[in-house]
Amino acid sequence: MIDFSSPSVFKLSPVDPGTVYSQVAPLLINGEQLVSAFKTTRDFVAFTNKRLIAVNVQGMTGKKVDFTSLPFSKVQAFSVETAGNFDRDSELELWFSGLGKVRLEFKANADVRQLAQLIGTYVL
């Protein structure tokens, strides 16, 4: 499982969800749709209409992959911080029942307000 408590080295950048679809498709259930995706060099997070899937590519070859599924039904609260003039990054924090806080950092070109609306749609 990804250690969400350690600070991020890489910031997530928005990507076309189709670029990661083949990697998460085997995990999707009936009626679940891939909505949004963000990627670092090798790792990525995918947002569906039911959960957040964090994908951690491990090892030199990248054959070992950790998939962490975080269902929106377990979100108790969430917070977004938009990018500013000096702090160019934005953040999303989610508090999950039984897990605690999950923090994701995004490059300035990521629309965290849209993410907040997406999460709110499925959580509230």
Steps between C-alpha positions, in 0.01 A plus 500: 500500500618851426624692804278808480658651812840560338544821301470479124817532299318536171193708432210354306419639155167455319497240223236365266323218692533283190877481551456303825175320422660169398684482833192556720234336279544155663414657838182676390161357595172511306384859464833648608647760265842660489445876534839666553870410529820662622852370457860540614787339313379143565231514768148630455163547663173429323165636610192298412137565585543268802857533630852629472755243379862580588752309288859464618738350242783327686846365422745569222295326232162627615343154479395508864205736544305589816135599454335671798123539480344776709118498470316833514246337731767510775584871460404695811636840392715655230690822442656669197768768491542686174830624359612854586757746369791368702378150583434371151371160607153397608393229742213265567451344843247227566418347838399134473324303771742239634799636306545865590621785283611455141683797348565547129710782353439633149686727262349844447330396174271253682145619567446396862168686512369262235630209710319638804178519299552143374562366851210700642270352237578146614549563875220740593 
